[in-house]
């Protein structure tokens, strides 16, 4: 018999397989305007191999893939220009090998750059306004119409990333790449991942969780959007009030797992834990923490002490005590069907801890800001990572699994009871089919009758006259009626 935990695991695996089976379209937007000159002309440049490696890491064989070069449109230059489309990333490297700098006129002037135009035209063009992920490879200089105020144009681009609701998730991967051309030199490169639509955001989350991209872009991505989700996570270290409960973090580094025996379950679990800042590259300057546990339709309080976060650096952790009130009504009793089906093994009860941060103030990590200024000197790169003023709260959903180990005793007792009932039923059926002879005396004359359990028998004398009626249950029969003027009784034998 399959335990409930195995059933849940199988269902979760099936959901994951279905999610992975859904293709997601990718657009690889490669900047080839004049500002990118050193990335194309420096023989040491690893720009094109990097793009091909990212494509191979993120695009599955069945995913629709579009490769586009972008600069800025002019009467003689199309931007973004579709270079290739197909399934999977196999066509990237050959197309990129022949890609050169774009020119905005026949006179040979190198093209300008318009980020917003490239994004909007890709969405309404190749994507046909359907969800997808845009991968942008750029030196982070936005200069429409040769506007030398690239810093201000970048600010406009950053506002689009933050405020456009159709861009549901944005990650930024700043990379060091020293290149020098005849016209310009550069120290760094930016790779943006923009999810257009909710399903694209889920696909991007899946790609990051699977670790495919981290093998190419080894530094952690900076999160631009959303900045109000997945703020922190709980990392348990021990259980204070019950040594019989074991707490650990799941393989996904997010799920909180509690292992407990059914007969040692306590209503409130006191966890010694750390609260880790997932807001890279932000420092949580201040925030107040509150949490609630949800299991099915039941909700119960979670207390985090101390309730205030101050000066928590990205990736750093703060020691806390977490009191989790378990919804006991949602945990099957030892005599419930799920527990009995587990046959002495574990029953998994899924729950979710919703952690909220209120009165939140974020600041950009100073180290990150210094690093960005080194890669993109003169660019207001730090401003893109400043959350909008409207973001003053965030939350994180922490999956929790309570794995209850049930004893075999209830199952053994149930099996014993079933066997006893079965034996009793068989015995009753056997007894019901067994005939027994009894001696009766009617009108002082002895005779024998044969009766089965649960039967009635009329008794007559030798002349055929009715003497009375005898009825039998499981035991000895008894006289239930005697005819007038006659006598009828059973003997003691």
C-alpha positions, 0 to 999 in steps of 0.5 A, a space after each residue: 500500500 502506498 503512503 501519502 508522502 509517496 503519493 504527494 511526492 509523485 504528484 509534485 514530480 508530475 507537476 514539475 515534469 509538466 512545467 518543464 515540458 512547456 516550451 518558453 520562447 527566448 529572444 537573445 538581443 545582442 547589442 551591435 551599436 557603436 558603443 560596442 566597438 571594442 567587444 567586436 574588434 578586440 581579438 581577446 573579446 569573449 563576447 560572442 562565445 559568452 552569448 552562445 554559452 548562455 544560450 546553450 545553458 538556458 534554451 531547451 531543444 523544444 524552446 522557440 529561439 530568436 536571435 536579434 541584433 539591436 542598435 537603433 533604427 534609421 532609414 538604412 538600419 533595422 533594429 532589432 534585426 532578426 538574425 535567426 529563429 528556430 528551436 533550441 540554441 544550436 543556431 546561435 554560434 554560427 549566426 554570431 560569428 558573422 555579426 558585425 557593428 551596425 551602421 546608421 547610414 551608408 556613409 559608415 557612421 556607427 549606429 546609435 542605441 535604443 534599449 526601449 525600442 529593442 525591447 518593445 519591438 521584440 515583444 510585438 514582433 517575434 514574440 507576438 505579444 506572448 510570454 517569453 524571456 528576453 536576454 539582453 547583452 549590452 555594455 549598458 550605454 543607451 544613446 538614442 539619436 547619438 544622445 551623449 547623455 547616456 546616464 539620463 537615457 539609462 535612467 529612463 530604461 531603468 524606470 521601464 524595468 521597474 515600473 512596466 507591469 508586463 515585465 514581471 521579473 528582471 535579473 541583471 548579471 554584471 560581468 567583468 570583461 576588459 576590451 579595447 578597440 580603436 575607438 572605445 574601451 570597456 571594463 564590463 558587460 551586462 546581461 539582463 534577463 527580462 521575463 515578459 508575462 507571468 509564465 515567463 517569470 516562472 520559467 526563469 525561476 525554474 532555469 535559475 533553480 536548476 542551476 543551468 545558468 550558474 555554470 556559465 554566469 558564476 556570480 549571483 544575479 542582482 535582482 531588479 524586479 520584483 523586490 517585494 517577494 522572496 525577501 528572506 528564508 529561514 535556516 533552522 539550526 536546532 529545535 529548542 523545546 523538543 529533542 525528538 523533533 529534527 529540523 533541517 532545510 530541504 535540498 532546494 535550500 528553501 523548504 523547511 522540514 520537520 521530522 517528528 514521531 506521532 506520539 511525540 508531537 508538540 503543539 508549538 515547536 521552538 526553532 533556533 534558526 537564522 533569517 537569511 537576506 535573499 535581497 541581493 544586492 540590497 542591505 535590509 537597513 530596517 524591517 519588522 518581521 511577522 509570519 503566519 503558518 498555513 496548512 490547508 484552510 487552517 492558519 496559525 501564528 508564527 512568532 519571530 524573535 527578535 522581530 526587527 531586522 537591522 543592517 542585514 547585508 545581502 547573503 548574511 544571516 541573523 540569529 532568531 528564535 521561531 515559534 511555530 504553532 502547528 495546526 494539530 487538526 491538519 495532522 492525521 491521527 494515528 488511527 486515521 486512514 492516511 496514517 494507517 495507509 503509511 504502514 508505520 512509515 511517514 505521512 507528509 503534511 505540506 504547509 507554508 510559512 508566509 513571512 512578511 517584512 513591513 516598515 522596510 528600508 533597503 539600501 544598495 550594498 556599498 561593495 556592489 556599488 563600488 564594483 559596478 562603478 568599476 565595471 561601468 564608470 560614469 553610469 548611474 548603475 546604482 540607481 537601477 537597483 534602488 527600489 521604487 518608493 512604493 516598495 515598503 513591504 515584502 514577503 517570502 513564502 517558505 514551504 514547510 513539510 511536517 513528516 510524521 512517523 507513525 507507529 505500527 501498533 495501531 495498524 497491528 491492532 486494526 489487523 488483529 481486530 479485522 482478523 478477529 471479526 473475520 474468525 467470528 464471522 466464519 465461526 458464526 457461518 459454520 455454526 449456522 450450517 450445523 444441525 443438532 439433535 435434541 430430545 423433547 417430551 410431548 404428552 409424556 412421550 419422548 422423541 428426538 428433533 433435529 434443528 439448525 441454528 436460527 430455525 423454528 420447528 412444529 412438533 406433532 405427536 404420533 397421530 399428527 396432532 400439533 403439540 407446539 413449536 420449538 425455536 432455536 438461536 445459536 444455543 439450545 432451542 426453546 419451546 415458544 408455543 404449546 397447543 391447548 390440551 397438550 404438553 411440550 418440553 425439552 429435556 436437559 440433554 
